[in-house]
Amino acid sequence: MNIANKNNVFISLSVLAFSGLLQSFAPGANAGVERKTLFRLNLNGNHDTIADTGVRPVLWLEGVLGTAEVQTGSDIGKPAPAGKVAVYRCAFNQGRFDTFSSNDKNCEGGIAFSSSPHYLLNASNIPGTKALYRCNYQGDHFDTTQANCEGVGTREGILGYIFD
């Protein structure tokens, strides 16, 4: 993936932002976790990583990072089970809107999209997984599987490990 790539196709951001939450609370949802695809989006230089919620993101889609687990049914909002780390969708609004992924439930002082984790990652590198790094390029946080932050950013840490 190249973060400079911008393929703009229109779809409602509200559908992307809230469809996972609505789907998670649907009647009859199964308890536990489901494996979902992680997509990386780019909206005018603001990168976001979202889990597949049944709505395929075509808006500013940069690519697929891998797969992670999403809590479902009565497990929504529970602490991450042993061997997993929770990742939250967060944002800063300091002069410009910047969405980012964080292992901090309090979003590092930023705005939380939800008090529940957006997705769960493996806490350690096991066969079939790869690191998901959080990077920062001039105030734009983005997630990548490349340790060098695609040659354009500063690595801030490993969020966890995703499945290929």
PyRosetta script that sets phi, psi and omega in degrees:
from pyrosetta import init, pose_from_sequence

init()
pose = pose_from_sequence("MNIANKNNVFISLSVLAFSGLLQSFAPGANAGVERKTLFRLNLNGNHDTIADTGVRPVLWLEGVLGTAEVQTGSDIGKPAPAGKVAVYRCAFNQGRFDTFSSNDKNCEGGIAFSSSPHYLLNASNIPGTKALYRCNYQGDHFDTTQANCEGVGTREGILGYIFD")
pose.set_psi(1, 143.9)
pose.set_omega(1, 175.8)
pose.set_phi(2, -120.3)
pose.set_psi(2, 121.6)
pose.set_omega(2, -174.1)
pose.set_phi(3, -68.8)
pose.set_psi(3, -12.0)
pose.set_omega(3, 177.6)
pose.set_phi(4, -81.2)
pose.set_psi(4, -11.9)
pose.set_omega(4, -178.4)
pose.set_phi(5, -73.6)
pose.set_psi(5, 122.5)
pose.set_omega(5, -179.8)
pose.set_phi(6, -128.2)
pose.set_psi(6, 98.5)
pose.set_omega(6, 175.8)
pose.set_phi(7, -101.9)
pose.set_psi(7, 97.6)
pose.set_omega(7, -174.4)
pose.set_phi(8, -90.1)
pose.set_psi(8, 115.2)
pose.set_omega(8, 174.5)
pose.set_phi(9, -128.5)
pose.set_psi(9, 139.7)
pose.set_omega(9, -171.0)
pose.set_phi(10, -83.5)
pose.set_psi(10, 134.1)
pose.set_omega(10, 167.7)
pose.set_phi(11, -159.0)
pose.set_psi(11, 154.2)
pose.set_omega(11, -175.0)
pose.set_phi(12, -69.5)
pose.set_psi(12, 127.0)
pose.set_omega(12, 176.5)
pose.set_phi(13, -64.0)
pose.set_psi(13, -34.5)
pose.set_omega(13, -178.4)
pose.set_phi(14, -63.4)
pose.set_psi(14, -34.6)
pose.set_omega(14, 177.1)
pose.set_phi(15, -64.7)
pose.set_psi(15, -44.2)
pose.set_omega(15, 180.0)
pose.set_phi(16, -65.5)
pose.set_psi(16, -42.4)
pose.set_omega(16, -174.7)
pose.set_phi(17, -70.9)
pose.set_psi(17, -35.5)
pose.set_omega(17, -170.2)
pose.set_phi(18, -114.2)
pose.set_psi(18, -10.5)
pose.set_omega(18, -175.4)
pose.set_phi(19, -64.3)
pose.set_psi(19, -34.4)
pose.set_omega(19, 178.5)
pose.set_phi(20, -64.8)
pose.set_psi(20, -40.8)
pose.set_omega(20, 179.8)
pose.set_phi(21, -65.7)
pose.set_psi(21, -44.4)
pose.set_omega(21, -179.8)
pose.set_phi(22, -66.1)
pose.set_psi(22, -41.3)
pose.set_omega(22, 179.8)
pose.set_phi(23, -64.4)
pose.set_psi(23, -38.2)
pose.set_omega(23, -177.0)
pose.set_phi(24, -64.3)
pose.set_psi(24, -30.1)
pose.set_omega(24, -178.4)
pose.set_phi(25, -98.0)
pose.set_psi(25, 11.6)
pose.set_omega(25, 179.9)
pose.set_phi(26, -65.1)
pose.set_psi(26, 143.1)
pose.set_omega(26, 178.7)
pose.set_phi(27, -57.3)
pose.set_psi(27, 138.8)
pose.set_omega(27, 177.2)
pose.set_phi(28, 80.9)
pose.set_psi(28, 8.2)
pose.set_omega(28, 179.0)
pose.set_phi(29, -61.6)
pose.set_psi(29, 139.8)
pose.set_omega(29, -179.2)
pose.set_phi(30, -75.1)
pose.set_psi(30, 138.5)
pose.set_omega(30, 175.4)
pose.set_phi(31, -71.8)
pose.set_psi(31, 151.8)
pose.set_omega(31, 176.9)
pose.set_phi(32, 116.5)
pose.set_psi(32, -141.3)
pose.set_omega(32, -179.8)
pose.set_phi(33, -135.9)
pose.set_psi(33, 154.9)
pose.set_omega(33, 174.1)
pose.set_phi(34, -128.5)
pose.set_psi(34, 144.7)
pose.set_omega(34, 176.2)
pose.set_phi(35, -82.9)
pose.set_psi(35, 130.4)
pose.set_omega(35, -177.5)
pose.set_phi(36, -130.2)
pose.set_psi(36, 152.6)
pose.set_omega(36, 176.3)
pose.set_phi(37, -74.1)
pose.set_psi(37, 138.9)
pose.set_omega(37, 174.2)
pose.set_phi(38, -100.7)
pose.set_psi(38, 123.4)
pose.set_omega(38, 178.6)
pose.set_phi(39, -106.1)
pose.set_psi(39, 146.7)
pose.set_omega(39, 171.4)
pose.set_phi(40, -111.1)
pose.set_psi(40, 130.0)
pose.set_omega(40, -178.9)
pose.set_phi(41, -113.5)
pose.set_psi(41, 159.7)
pose.set_omega(41, 176.6)
pose.set_phi(42, -138.8)
pose.set_psi(42, 113.6)
pose.set_omega(42, 178.0)
pose.set_phi(43, -113.6)
pose.set_psi(43, 96.8)
pose.set_omega(43, 179.2)
pose.set_phi(44, 51.5)
pose.set_psi(44, 45.4)
pose.set_omega(44, 177.4)
pose.set_phi(45, 90.1)
pose.set_psi(45, -4.1)
pose.set_omega(45, 175.5)
pose.set_phi(46, -100.6)
pose.set_psi(46, 114.9)
pose.set_omega(46, -177.9)
pose.set_phi(47, -92.1)
pose.set_psi(47, 148.2)
pose.set_omega(47, -179.9)
pose.set_phi(48, -145.4)
pose.set_psi(48, 142.5)
pose.set_omega(48, 174.7)
pose.set_phi(49, -113.0)
pose.set_psi(49, 125.2)
pose.set_omega(49, 180.0)
pose.set_phi(50, -129.1)
pose.set_psi(50, 150.6)
pose.set_omega(50, 175.2)
pose.set_phi(51, -86.5)
pose.set_psi(51, 146.5)
pose.set_omega(51, 177.8)
pose.set_phi(52, -62.7)
pose.set_psi(52, 124.0)
pose.set_omega(52, -179.6)
pose.set_phi(53, -116.3)
pose.set_psi(53, 18.6)
pose.set_omega(53, -178.1)
pose.set_phi(54, 99.8)
pose.set_psi(54, -19.5)
pose.set_omega(54, 175.4)
pose.set_phi(55, -101.8)
pose.set_psi(55, 116.8)
pose.set_omega(55, -179.0)
pose.set_phi(56, -74.6)
pose.set_psi(56, 119.8)
pose.set_omega(56, -179.7)
pose.set_phi(57, -75.5)
pose.set_psi(57, 117.4)
pose.set_omega(57, 175.4)
pose.set_phi(58, -111.6)
pose.set_psi(58, -7.5)
pose.set_omega(58, 179.7)
pose.set_phi(59, -75.8)
pose.set_psi(59, 110.4)
pose.set_omega(59, 174.8)
pose.set_phi(60, 58.0)
pose.set_psi(60, 33.2)
pose.set_omega(60, -179.0)
pose.set_phi(61, -68.7)
pose.set_psi(61, 125.6)
pose.set_omega(61, 175.7)
pose.set_phi(62, -99.5)
pose.set_psi(62, -30.1)
pose.set_omega(62, 179.0)
pose.set_phi(63, 161.5)
pose.set_psi(63, -178.3)
pose.set_omega(63, 179.3)
pose.set_phi(64, -103.0)
pose.set_psi(64, 131.0)
pose.set_omega(64, 179.3)
pose.set_phi(65, -88.7)
pose.set_psi(65, -35.0)
pose.set_omega(65, -176.0)
pose.set_phi(66, 155.2)
pose.set_psi(66, -151.5)
pose.set_omega(66, 177.6)
pose.set_phi(67, -128.7)
pose.set_psi(67, 153.8)
pose.set_omega(67, 178.0)
pose.set_phi(68, -141.2)
pose.set_psi(68, 176.3)
pose.set_omega(68, 178.9)
pose.set_phi(69, -102.5)
pose.set_psi(69, 142.9)
pose.set_omega(69, 178.8)
pose.set_phi(70, -120.4)
pose.set_psi(70, 133.1)
pose.set_omega(70, 177.5)
pose.set_phi(71, -69.1)
pose.set_psi(71, 142.7)
pose.set_omega(71, 179.8)
pose.set_phi(72, -131.8)
pose.set_psi(72, 162.6)
pose.set_omega(72, 174.7)
pose.set_phi(73, 53.3)
pose.set_psi(73, -132.8)
pose.set_omega(73, -175.8)
pose.set_phi(74, -72.9)
pose.set_psi(74, -8.5)
pose.set_omega(74, 178.4)
pose.set_phi(75, -84.5)
pose.set_psi(75, -8.8)
pose.set_omega(75, -179.8)
pose.set_phi(76, -60.1)
pose.set_psi(76, 128.5)
pose.set_omega(76, 177.3)
pose.set_phi(77, 87.5)
pose.set_psi(77, -6.8)
pose.set_omega(77, 178.0)
pose.set_phi(78, -72.9)
pose.set_psi(78, 154.9)
pose.set_omega(78, 176.0)
pose.set_phi(79, -58.9)
pose.set_psi(79, 153.0)
pose.set_omega(79, 178.4)
pose.set_phi(80, -60.9)
pose.set_psi(80, 134.7)
pose.set_omega(80, 178.6)
pose.set_phi(81, -68.1)
pose.set_psi(81, 166.6)
pose.set_omega(81, 179.0)
pose.set_phi(82, -53.2)
pose.set_psi(82, 136.4)
pose.set_omega(82, 178.9)
pose.set_phi(83, 85.9)
pose.set_psi(83, -0.4)
pose.set_omega(83, -179.6)
pose.set_phi(84, -122.1)
pose.set_psi(84, 156.7)
pose.set_omega(84, 172.1)
pose.set_phi(85, -126.1)
pose.set_psi(85, 140.9)
pose.set_omega(85, 179.4)
pose.set_phi(86, -84.6)
pose.set_psi(86, 144.0)
pose.set_omega(86, 174.6)
pose.set_phi(87, -124.7)
pose.set_psi(87, 131.4)
pose.set_omega(87, -177.8)
pose.set_phi(88, -110.4)
pose.set_psi(88, 147.8)
pose.set_omega(88, 172.9)
pose.set_phi(89, -89.0)
pose.set_psi(89, 126.1)
pose.set_omega(89, -173.6)
pose.set_phi(90, -135.1)
pose.set_psi(90, 171.5)
pose.set_omega(90, 177.2)
pose.set_phi(91, -152.3)
pose.set_psi(91, 149.1)
pose.set_omega(91, 167.9)
pose.set_phi(92, -111.2)
pose.set_psi(92, 143.0)
pose.set_omega(92, 175.5)
pose.set_phi(93, -129.6)
pose.set_psi(93, 72.0)
pose.set_omega(93, -177.7)
pose.set_phi(94, -120.7)
pose.set_psi(94, 82.1)
pose.set_omega(94, -177.6)
pose.set_phi(95, 86.8)
pose.set_psi(95, -32.0)
pose.set_omega(95, 174.9)
pose.set_phi(96, -152.3)
pose.set_psi(96, 149.9)
pose.set_omega(96, -177.2)
pose.set_phi(97, -81.7)
pose.set_psi(97, 127.3)
pose.set_omega(97, -179.6)
pose.set_phi(98, -133.2)
pose.set_psi(98, 111.9)
pose.set_omega(98, 175.1)
pose.set_phi(99, -85.9)
pose.set_psi(99, 148.1)
pose.set_omega(99, 179.9)
pose.set_phi(100, -155.7)
pose.set_psi(100, 161.5)
pose.set_omega(100, 176.5)
pose.set_phi(101, -98.1)
pose.set_psi(101, 142.8)
pose.set_omega(101, -179.5)
pose.set_phi(102, -148.2)
pose.set_psi(102, 147.1)
pose.set_omega(102, 172.5)
pose.set_phi(103, -84.1)
pose.set_psi(103, -5.7)
pose.set_omega(103, -178.9)
pose.set_phi(104, -89.3)
pose.set_psi(104, 119.7)
pose.set_omega(104, 179.8)
pose.set_phi(105, -58.8)
pose.set_psi(105, -27.9)
pose.set_omega(105, 179.7)
pose.set_phi(106, -90.2)
pose.set_psi(106, 8.6)
pose.set_omega(106, 174.9)
pose.set_phi(107, 55.1)
pose.set_psi(107, 32.9)
pose.set_omega(107, 174.0)
pose.set_phi(108, 55.5)
pose.set_psi(108, 33.2)
pose.set_omega(108, -179.8)
pose.set_phi(109, 87.7)
pose.set_psi(109, -0.3)
pose.set_omega(109, 178.8)
pose.set_phi(110, -89.3)
pose.set_psi(110, -161.4)
pose.set_omega(110, -178.1)
pose.set_phi(111, -97.4)
pose.set_psi(111, 130.1)
pose.set_omega(111, 177.7)
pose.set_phi(112, -93.4)
pose.set_psi(112, 133.1)
pose.set_omega(112, 174.5)
pose.set_phi(113, -71.1)
pose.set_psi(113, -28.7)
pose.set_omega(113, -179.5)
pose.set_phi(114, -159.8)
pose.set_psi(114, 155.4)
pose.set_omega(114, 175.2)
pose.set_phi(115, -81.2)
pose.set_psi(115, -9.4)
pose.set_omega(115, 177.7)
pose.set_phi(116, -95.2)
pose.set_psi(116, 149.6)
pose.set_omega(116, 176.8)
pose.set_phi(117, -59.6)
pose.set_psi(117, 144.2)
pose.set_omega(117, 175.6)
pose.set_phi(118, -75.3)
pose.set_psi(118, -40.6)
pose.set_omega(118, 175.9)
pose.set_phi(119, -157.6)
pose.set_psi(119, 168.3)
pose.set_omega(119, 179.8)
pose.set_phi(120, -115.7)
pose.set_psi(120, 139.8)
pose.set_omega(120, 176.5)
pose.set_phi(121, -119.3)
pose.set_psi(121, 161.1)
pose.set_omega(121, 173.3)
pose.set_phi(122, -69.5)
pose.set_psi(122, 141.5)
pose.set_omega(122, 179.7)
pose.set_phi(123, -78.1)
pose.set_psi(123, -21.7)
pose.set_omega(123, 179.7)
pose.set_phi(124, -134.0)
pose.set_psi(124, 162.1)
pose.set_omega(124, -178.2)
pose.set_phi(125, -80.9)
pose.set_psi(125, 109.7)
pose.set_omega(125, 177.3)
pose.set_phi(126, -114.3)
pose.set_psi(126, 163.8)
pose.set_omega(126, -179.8)
pose.set_phi(127, -52.4)
pose.set_psi(127, 134.9)
pose.set_omega(127, 179.5)
pose.set_phi(128, 90.0)
pose.set_psi(128, 3.1)
pose.set_omega(128, 178.8)
pose.set_phi(129, -118.4)
pose.set_psi(129, 164.2)
pose.set_omega(129, 176.1)
pose.set_phi(130, -143.3)
pose.set_psi(130, 155.8)
pose.set_omega(130, -177.7)
pose.set_phi(131, -68.5)
pose.set_psi(131, 143.8)
pose.set_omega(131, 170.6)
pose.set_phi(132, -112.4)
pose.set_psi(132, 113.1)
pose.set_omega(132, -176.1)
pose.set_phi(133, -95.6)
pose.set_psi(133, 146.5)
pose.set_omega(133, 169.2)
pose.set_phi(134, -104.0)
pose.set_psi(134, 129.5)
pose.set_omega(134, -177.0)
pose.set_phi(135, -124.7)
pose.set_psi(135, 165.7)
pose.set_omega(135, 179.4)
pose.set_phi(136, -137.8)
pose.set_psi(136, 125.5)
pose.set_omega(136, 175.4)
pose.set_phi(137, -126.2)
pose.set_psi(137, 106.0)
pose.set_omega(137, 177.9)
pose.set_phi(138, 51.7)
pose.set_psi(138, 45.0)
pose.set_omega(138, 177.5)
pose.set_phi(139, 86.9)
pose.set_psi(139, -2.8)
pose.set_omega(139, 176.2)
pose.set_phi(140, -101.3)
pose.set_psi(140, 112.6)
pose.set_omega(140, 176.3)
pose.set_phi(141, -82.8)
pose.set_psi(141, 140.6)
pose.set_omega(141, 176.1)
pose.set_phi(142, -148.1)
pose.set_psi(142, 155.2)
pose.set_omega(142, 178.7)
pose.set_phi(143, -104.3)
pose.set_psi(143, 143.8)
pose.set_omega(143, -179.3)
pose.set_phi(144, -153.1)
pose.set_psi(144, 160.9)
pose.set_omega(144, 174.3)
pose.set_phi(145, -97.2)
pose.set_psi(145, 2.0)
pose.set_omega(145, -179.4)
pose.set_phi(146, -96.6)
pose.set_psi(146, 121.2)
pose.set_omega(146, -176.1)
pose.set_phi(147, -60.9)
pose.set_psi(147, -25.3)
pose.set_omega(147, -178.7)
pose.set_phi(148, -91.2)
pose.set_psi(148, 13.4)
pose.set_omega(148, 179.9)
pose.set_phi(149, 54.8)
pose.set_psi(149, 37.5)
pose.set_omega(149, 177.0)
pose.set_phi(150, 60.6)
pose.set_psi(150, 22.4)
pose.set_omega(150, 175.9)
pose.set_phi(151, 76.0)
pose.set_psi(151, 6.0)
pose.set_omega(151, -175.9)
pose.set_phi(152, -127.3)
pose.set_psi(152, -3.9)
pose.set_omega(152, -175.3)
pose.set_phi(153, -133.4)
pose.set_psi(153, 177.1)
pose.set_omega(153, 176.0)
pose.set_phi(154, -105.6)
pose.set_psi(154, 127.7)
pose.set_omega(154, 179.8)
pose.set_phi(155, -73.1)
pose.set_psi(155, 128.4)
pose.set_omega(155, 178.3)
pose.set_phi(156, -100.6)
pose.set_psi(156, -14.0)
pose.set_omega(156, 177.3)
pose.set_phi(157, 150.7)
pose.set_psi(157, 177.9)
pose.set_omega(157, 176.9)
pose.set_phi(158, -99.7)
pose.set_psi(158, 124.2)
pose.set_omega(158, 177.4)
pose.set_phi(159, -75.3)
pose.set_psi(159, -31.7)
pose.set_omega(159, -177.4)
pose.set_phi(160, 159.0)
pose.set_psi(160, -162.3)
pose.set_omega(160, -175.8)
pose.set_phi(161, -124.1)
pose.set_psi(161, 129.8)
pose.set_omega(161, -178.6)
pose.set_phi(162, -106.1)
pose.set_psi(162, 157.8)
pose.set_omega(162, 175.1)
pose.set_phi(163, -80.4)
pose.set_psi(163, 146.4)
pose.set_omega(163, 178.2)
pose.set_phi(164, -64.7)
pose.dump_pdb("model.pdb")
